[in-house]
């Protein structure tokens, strides 16, 4: 497939923990995006009072966001026939699409790999997702009331997730590698840890420790899904989250 623009691997923070790779869609800027001569693309930076400053990109052709040198490869494809402005918006904690029919194509996966996207609708209209190359037990109609995890298990080496109703926000995509014949239940239901401005969020109540990169304890909060980081210096930290049956350690960047 001919690439219209390529988002280099460094734009996504890839964290590998216990066979899980987490791609963060927060913190991308238009200056990090390159385009070849085949693309019609423009970019700008503006301020949104509700969601802070963001960069945006408008394109009038097939667009591909690529993550080279990572497995799996993640591409986002859209053909803009309406010449929308600010189609892809890059916020500090997520990426936002302003229109429907955006596909997330995950290639080079194994059958039975597990894929989780953390998403919400972009506005008052509910999202409607379709999927090829995977099975799911998730409700694929997503409202903007809250962020949800949509879980998929690959049945083919390429999985295509397509939002067909009106745009969405996505903060992260987690991929669990199938290193044998099937992904374990413990991997598919692992704790999800992510950093957003002012907090570290956990997918379910857990005892949470924040550690410096040297292993020094910074703080501990028990039985929580959110730890405030507003008083901490910016930098890289380790987060340890533990429940009765799960234990996860992940590196995060606090901005």
C-alpha positions in Angstrom: 0.0 0.0 0.0 1.4 3.4 -0.9 2.0 5.5 2.2 0.7 9.1 2.2 2.3 9.9 5.5 4.2 8.0 8.0 4.3 8.5 11.8 7.7 7.4 12.9 8.0 4.8 15.7 9.2 7.3 18.3 5.9 9.0 18.3 4.3 6.1 20.1 5.6 5.2 23.5 6.0 1.4 23.3 6.2 -0.3 26.7 6.7 -4.0 26.7 5.6 -5.7 29.9 5.0 -9.4 30.3 4.3 -9.9 26.6 2.1 -6.8 26.5 3.0 -3.8 24.3 1.2 -0.6 25.0 1.0 2.2 22.4 0.2 5.6 23.7 -1.6 8.0 21.4 -1.1 11.0 23.7 1.6 13.7 23.1 1.8 13.4 19.3 2.4 16.7 17.5 2.1 17.6 13.8 5.8 18.4 13.7 6.5 14.7 14.2 4.5 13.7 11.1 6.2 13.4 7.7 4.4 13.3 4.3 5.7 12.3 0.9 4.9 14.1 -2.4 1.8 12.0 -3.0 -0.1 13.5 0.0 -2.2 16.5 0.3 -1.7 17.4 4.0 -1.6 20.5 6.1 -1.0 20.9 9.9 -1.5 23.6 12.5 -1.5 24.1 16.2 -4.4 25.8 18.0 -5.7 26.0 21.5 -8.9 24.3 22.6 -10.2 25.6 26.0 -11.8 22.3 26.8 -8.9 19.9 26.0 -5.8 22.1 26.1 -3.6 22.8 23.1 -3.6 20.4 20.2 -2.1 19.9 16.8 -4.2 19.0 13.9 -3.8 17.5 10.4 -6.1 17.7 7.4 -5.6 15.4 4.5 -7.6 14.9 1.2 -6.3 11.5 0.3 -5.7 8.1 1.8 -3.7 8.5 5.0 -1.6 6.0 6.8 -0.2 6.4 10.3 2.6 3.8 10.4 4.6 2.4 13.4 7.7 0.9 11.7 10.1 -1.5 13.6 7.3 -2.4 16.0 5.3 -5.6 16.0 2.5 -5.5 15.2 2.5 -2.7 12.7 -0.4 -0.2 13.4 -1.8 1.9 10.6 -4.7 4.3 10.6 -6.4 4.9 7.3 -9.0 7.4 6.1 -10.0 8.8 2.7 -11.3 12.3 3.2 -13.9 13.3 0.6 -15.4 16.1 2.7 -12.2 18.2 3.0 -12.8 18.5 6.8 -10.4 20.6 8.8 -8.7 19.4 11.9 -9.4 15.8 11.0 -6.8 14.1 13.1 -6.3 16.0 16.4 -3.4 15.2 18.6 -4.0 16.0 22.3 -1.8 15.6 25.3 -3.6 12.4 26.3 -5.3 11.0 23.2 -5.8 11.2 19.5 -9.2 12.4 18.2 -10.8 11.9 14.8 -13.4 14.3 13.5 -15.2 12.0 11.1 -16.3 8.4 10.5 -14.9 5.6 8.5 -11.4 5.6 10.1 -9.8 2.1 10.2 -7.2 0.9 12.6 -5.3 -1.8 10.8 -3.0 -4.0 12.9 -0.8 -6.3 10.9 1.8 -9.0 11.6 -0.2 -10.4 14.5 -0.6 -14.0 15.4 -3.9 -15.9 15.6 -5.2 -15.7 19.2 -3.3 -12.5 19.9 -5.3 -10.1 22.2 -5.8 -6.5 21.3 -7.4 -3.9 23.6 -8.2 -0.3 22.6 -9.1 2.4 25.2 -11.6 4.6 23.5 -14.6 6.9 23.8 -17.0 8.6 21.4 -15.9 12.1 20.2 -19.3 13.8 20.8 -23.0 13.1 21.5 -23.3 10.5 18.7 -22.4 6.9 19.8 -19.5 5.2 18.1 -20.3 2.1 16.1 -17.3 -0.2 15.5 -16.9 -3.1 13.1 -14.2 -5.7 13.1 -12.6 -8.1 10.6 -10.0 -10.7 11.5 -10.9 -10.9 15.1 -13.6 -12.1 17.6 -14.9 -9.9 20.4 -17.3 -10.1 23.3 -17.3 -6.3 23.8 -20.2 -4.0 23.1 -19.1 -2.2 19.9 -21.6 0.7 20.4 -19.7 3.2 22.5 -21.1 6.4 24.0 -19.2 9.5 25.1 -20.2 8.9 28.7 -17.0 7.2 29.7 -13.8 5.6 28.4 -14.1 1.9 27.7 -11.8 -1.0 26.8 -12.8 -2.8 23.6 -11.2 -6.3 23.6 -10.5 -8.4 20.5 -8.8 -11.7 19.9 -7.2 -12.2 16.5 -8.5 -14.9 14.1 -6.2 -13.8 11.3 -2.8 -12.1 10.9 -4.3 -8.8 10.0 -7.1 -7.2 12.2 -9.1 -4.2 11.0 -11.1 -2.2 13.5 -13.3 0.4 11.8 -15.5 3.2 13.4 -18.4 3.9 11.0 -20.6 6.3 12.8 -18.9 9.7 13.5 -15.4 9.7 14.9 -13.7 8.7 18.2 -11.0 9.4 20.7 -8.3 6.8 21.4 -5.7 7.0 24.2 -3.9 3.6 23.9 -3.8 0.3 22.1 -2.5 -2.8 24.0 -1.3 -5.9 22.2 -0.7 -9.2 24.0 1.5 -11.5 22.0 0.5 -15.1 21.5 3.8 -16.9 22.0 2.3 -20.4 22.0 -1.0 -21.5 20.7 -3.5 -19.3 22.6 -3.4 -16.3 24.8 -4.0 -17.0 28.4 -7.0 -15.6 30.3 -4.6 -13.9 32.7 -3.0 -11.9 29.8 -6.3 -11.0 28.2 -7.6 -9.6 31.5 -4.4 -8.0 32.7 -4.4 -4.7 34.5 -4.1 -1.7 32.2 -2.0 1.2 33.5 -1.8 4.5 31.7 -0.7 8.1 32.4 -2.9 11.1 31.6 -2.2 14.7 32.6 -2.4 14.9 36.4 -3.0 11.2 37.1 -2.1 7.6 36.6 -5.2 5.5 35.8 -5.6 1.7 36.6 -8.3 -0.4 34.8 -9.6 -1.8 38.1 -9.2 -1.1 41.8 -5.7 -2.0 42.9 -3.0 -1.2 45.4 -0.7 1.2 43.5 3.0 2.1 44.2 4.8 4.9 42.3 8.6 4.3 42.1 11.4 6.3 40.8 13.5 4.7 38.0 16.0 3.8 40.7 13.4 1.9 42.6 12.8 4.5 45.4 9.1 4.6 46.6 7.5 7.9 45.8 3.9 7.2 47.0 1.5 4.3 47.7 -2.3 4.5 47.3 -4.5 1.5 48.3 -7.6 0.2 46.5 -7.8 2.9 43.8 -8.2 3.3 40.1 -6.6 6.8 40.0 -3.4 8.3 41.5 -2.9 12.0 41.4 0.5 13.0 39.9 -0.1 16.8 39.8 2.4 17.4 42.6 5.2 15.2 41.2 8.1 16.4 39.0 7.9 15.5 35.4 9.8 12.5 34.3 9.8 8.7 34.0 8.4 6.6 36.8 7.6 2.9 37.5 4.0 2.0 38.5 3.3 -1.2 40.4 -0.4 -2.2 40.6 -1.5 -5.2 42.5 -4.9 -6.9 43.1 -5.6 -10.3 44.8 -5.0 -12.1 41.5 -3.0 -9.7 39.3 0.4 -7.9 39.6 1.6 -5.5 36.9 4.7 -3.2 36.7 4.8 -0.6 33.9 7.0 2.4 33.0 5.1 5.7 32.6 5.9 9.2 31.6 4.5 12.0 33.8 4.2 15.3 32.0 
